[in-house]
């Protein structure tokens, strides 16, 4: 079976990383060959989307990795999904990576939060038919739908999508290299005798970097914070500047290091340098960064109890959760883990079963089954491919 897949590709993007692993696993399976229709995360005219949509007909099945920003985001005059999807004449699978449906789950106060809530309500409820299009009708084009978490399925079912065509398939656990080189990283930073907390991933408003900095000031002076990542989008530079201001406000300049963007080959050494890995995101429908951290099996994982993290923890991935946005709760979990190596080791060992169950070859098998169901659904509609 030949599959054409529209996805962000070879750019700094979590979905691009997810898609690269999925495509590799599918191509290594017995009966699937994937051709990527790549998206570069830049703005494009509607004509490009029509051209890409037509290119999706080169395979037996078309598969869209969906994130609203891939199609111009939410505003009607910028959203080009209809120009793209109406060109597709093959059995269609859509993977929904994010949702803005339901109540706003991003904590915060002040004017920016008020504006954010108004915009959220606008696209959830006040726009009526257009809100329905964004939250339901886009996905109703699909013969089968893949979601990475139960929350994403719940929102679609509440909007009227048949639950029988929605499949929960989480991101696979990558096959990562052994984490080595941590001592050299620590030596370079002057942290050989420090306890290192690591936060990995792009610096964005919802990743919780400020929360990690706030927690650090309540921890002993021998505890330091490695922020391994940089800004991907120009609009997030304000987040990085706010993070620097927070570090200065708490006089933590000698206890926090921000690496900037790390090449893939640099990640294992920085993982190896950490005693704990933190994922304090204030919102996450899913998190490939979290799954990648688990896959290294180097350090115990501490994560906020947002939907995407909680579902991974409930699958037995060995994750210690703390209440979303609660600095003191985060401090308590970090302190307990740093003082209890046996608990840390138990969490790391617990991840083994999860990693086997959700390896990329296993995810490829689940995805292949969805392709076959999409073909069956397409034929039932009387539209032979």
Steps between C-alpha positions, in 0.01 A plus 500: 500500500631844407421785739543871434549699820472876544706614796752754616832357387868556576429812706524575871161369600373229733257370238784483247699284742194284567433462127862413419492210746158385380599511133819307572310233695232468230758472222674227699178302528412234244216656304516882528695754293464866598551799275517829692335817374714739708394819675766751606294690763512817290205700368376389158225611259189292440639385167778310680245323718299397193818367342593307816148361524519368145837341580332301777326292232825329401446227759235246596433686825547866592609585855500853643691593813270781614599806698302820440809710432588271205199644316519867599364452853145604600392822328268435203695711252824318586379142543570301180400151613198490270714585196726210595260226605249543216771393255543162669321210331647211698407329831594761756651469849550809716713505812383774735794621707343792687162633606381839612152358565353493850595732787827693494754308708782756493557658843580868524380846600499851367399667171665239275308220670173691460565543128597134472175389666293723271667359189457146634130554558464661158626192318326256733153645512428850372587442136235228475532324163865593454588372849323177407702483179830542685418258782302236310452538126872504420527151646173377351680497162700201627404137453695423818652726766805448720542692826791491739294519819154418633425869554528565127254218436259626766483843335429354157231265632335788687489689170323210329778292338435125504723353775541181297719681247728661762812310607718595796860432397757685713836613373748214486806479719806577289799271484753736656878463533653429843519821704871562548719807538315652793812546711658714228187718485502542878872582500455763232226666705688470830229268635695184583379503861150630432163327470378580150137542400438496124221653293514397133307642207426825323444809712133591454235661725352167611812294572524618862861621501415789732334256740822298512701815577256597774533153654880519490515790744341281769749217449847469659785698347666184363200445270526654153281522191603411144257641243588304187335664205439829330235708326353357181251776411585873488189579707642295788804723549295695755469176700877459503548862610243455778685187608829691524328771705360240739846345544646840581212588732574194713881541470537156346742587220765258631245219543324508161649434157306533174667312215308634204406257223677165528584286199369145530850366564542729801188383682629169649788668687270767643247233606786310665593813695163508679390346828132572430310600187219754542200550273302777672288600197180683588323353197573193287258290298798273441875535548759333283769664714369311802498165318853564375619574854347175620668309217849595620438318831768717662318711757167497682227711338297770676206638300197721550170313509364653180302268273784398269735419788242328717404253229863399453538454876182292516649266238772411750782713358662571838413869531461693827220754456438829680192730483519727198643843580562425870856613578508365853371160390774490236760585766374220724515235226849609392623498861359153568654354186841657555504353851372157395721331236304177539179673388686658206631161391156343534346764273770450238456122508123533479538666162631181335158340450357823363787539254450149368124539466525831317814455292486653152469160330195434718356844414561429130294180528212688666516771233503244216180352641339846486601533134325173420187618681510826304507310171206287618299808603580672171377201300183481708425855394513377141816689409739231385860629516 
